[in-house]
Amino acid sequence: MAYVISAGLLGSAFVALLWVPSYAHLTPTLGGIPFFYWYSLLWLVINSGCQLVAYQLLVAGPRRRRIRDARGTSPTSQQGIRE
Protein backbone atom coordinates (compact mmCIF):
# COMPACT_ATOMS: atom_id res chain seq x y z
CA MET A 1 0.00 0.00 0.00
CA ALA A 2 2.88 2.36 0.76
CA TYR A 3 4.19 1.86 -2.77
CA VAL A 4 0.85 2.83 -4.30
CA ILE A 5 0.58 5.98 -2.19
CA SER A 6 4.18 6.94 -2.96
CA ALA A 7 3.70 6.36 -6.67
CA GLY A 8 0.58 8.52 -6.64
CA LEU A 9 2.31 11.35 -4.80
CA LEU A 10 5.42 11.31 -6.97
CA GLY A 11 3.43 10.79 -10.16
CA SER A 12 1.22 13.80 -9.45
CA ALA A 13 4.08 16.26 -9.99
CA PHE A 14 5.17 14.37 -13.08
CA VAL A 15 1.70 14.55 -14.63
CA ALA A 16 1.03 18.14 -13.54
CA LEU A 17 4.17 19.46 -15.19
CA LEU A 18 3.87 17.36 -18.33
CA TRP A 19 0.32 18.53 -18.96
CA VAL A 20 1.50 21.79 -20.50
CA PRO A 21 -1.87 23.22 -21.71
CA SER A 22 -2.96 23.50 -18.08
CA TYR A 23 -0.34 26.15 -17.32
CA ALA A 24 0.93 27.53 -20.63
CA HIS A 25 -0.42 31.06 -20.24
CA LEU A 26 0.69 34.33 -18.68
CA THR A 27 -2.29 35.19 -16.50
CA PRO A 28 -2.98 35.29 -13.61
CA THR A 29 0.14 36.98 -12.35
CA LEU A 30 1.37 36.81 -8.79
CA GLY A 31 3.35 39.88 -7.81
CA GLY A 32 4.11 40.59 -11.45
CA ILE A 33 5.36 37.03 -12.06
CA PRO A 34 3.54 35.23 -14.92
CA PHE A 35 1.49 32.15 -14.09
CA PHE A 36 3.85 29.79 -15.93
CA TYR A 37 6.77 30.64 -13.63
CA TRP A 38 5.03 30.68 -10.28
CA TYR A 39 3.09 27.51 -11.11
CA SER A 40 6.36 25.71 -11.87
CA LEU A 41 7.98 26.99 -8.69
CA LEU A 42 4.94 26.03 -6.64
CA TRP A 43 5.26 22.48 -7.93
CA LEU A 44 8.88 22.39 -6.74
CA VAL A 45 7.64 23.00 -3.20
CA ILE A 46 4.74 20.55 -3.55
CA ASN A 47 7.03 17.90 -5.01
CA SER A 48 9.50 18.23 -2.14
CA GLY A 49 6.63 17.60 0.28
CA CYS A 50 5.52 14.58 -1.75
CA GLN A 51 9.06 13.22 -1.70
CA LEU A 52 9.25 13.68 2.05
CA VAL A 53 6.03 11.72 2.56
CA ALA A 54 7.20 8.98 0.16
CA TYR A 55 10.53 8.74 2.02
CA GLN A 56 8.74 8.42 5.34
CA LEU A 57 6.48 5.69 3.96
CA LEU A 58 9.14 3.65 2.16
CA VAL A 59 12.37 4.16 4.11
CA ALA A 60 12.15 5.89 7.47
CA GLY A 61 9.03 4.17 8.80
CA PRO A 62 10.19 0.61 8.06
CA ARG A 63 13.64 1.45 9.43
CA ARG A 64 12.14 2.67 12.72
CA ARG A 65 10.05 -0.50 12.96
CA ARG A 66 13.09 -2.72 12.31
CA ILE A 67 15.11 -0.90 14.98
CA ARG A 68 12.23 -1.11 17.46
CA ASP A 69 11.78 -4.83 16.78
CA ALA A 70 15.52 -5.48 17.09
CA ARG A 71 15.54 -3.88 20.53
CA GLY A 72 12.62 -6.06 21.55
CA THR A 73 10.40 -3.19 22.59
CA SER A 74 6.75 -3.01 21.75
CA PRO A 75 4.65 0.13 21.50
CA THR A 76 2.77 -0.80 24.68
CA SER A 77 5.97 -1.18 26.73
CA GLN A 78 7.12 2.25 25.56
CA GLN A 79 3.97 3.79 26.99
CA GLY A 80 4.52 2.24 30.40
CA ILE A 81 1.74 -0.34 30.11
CA ARG A 82 2.74 -3.66 31.63
CA GLU A 83 1.45 -6.93 30.26
GIBEL-V129914 format. One record per residue. N is the residue number from 1. RES is the residue in one letter. OMEGA is omega in whole degrees, -180 to 180 (NA if undefined). NEAR is the number of other C-alpha atoms within 8 Angstrom. Layout:
n res omega near
N RES OMEGA NEAR
N RES OMEGA NEAR
//
This chain:
n res omega near
1 M 180 4
2 A 179 8
3 Y -180 7
4 V 179 7
5 I 180 9
6 S 179 13
7 A 177 8
8 G 180 8
9 L -178 11
10 L 178 12
11 G -179 8
12 S 178 8
13 A 179 11
14 F -179 8
15 V -177 8
16 A -178 8
17 L 176 9
18 L 179 6
19 W -171 8
20 V -179 8
21 P -180 5
22 S -177 5
23 Y -177 9
24 A 175 7
25 H -174 7
26 L -177 8
27 T 1 6
28 P 178 6
29 T 178 9
30 L -177 8
31 G -179 4
32 G -180 5
33 I -180 8
34 P -177 12
35 F -178 13
36 F -176 10
37 Y -177 8
38 W 175 10
39 Y 179 9
40 S 179 9
41 L 177 8
42 L 180 8
43 W 173 10
44 L 180 8
45 V 180 8
46 I -179 9
47 N 178 10
48 S 175 8
49 G 178 8
50 C 178 11
51 Q 178 10
52 L 179 8
53 V 179 9
54 A 178 13
55 Y 180 9
56 Q -179 9
57 L -171 11
58 L -174 11
59 V -172 8
60 A -180 9
61 G 178 9
62 P 178 9
63 R 178 8
64 R 179 8
65 R 179 8
66 R 180 8
67 I 180 8
68 R -180 10
69 D 179 9
70 A 178 7
71 R 179 6
72 G 179 6
73 T 176 9
74 S 180 8
75 P -179 6
76 T 180 8
77 S 178 9
78 Q -179 8
79 Q 178 6
80 G 179 6
81 I -179 7
82 R -179 5
83 E NA 2
//
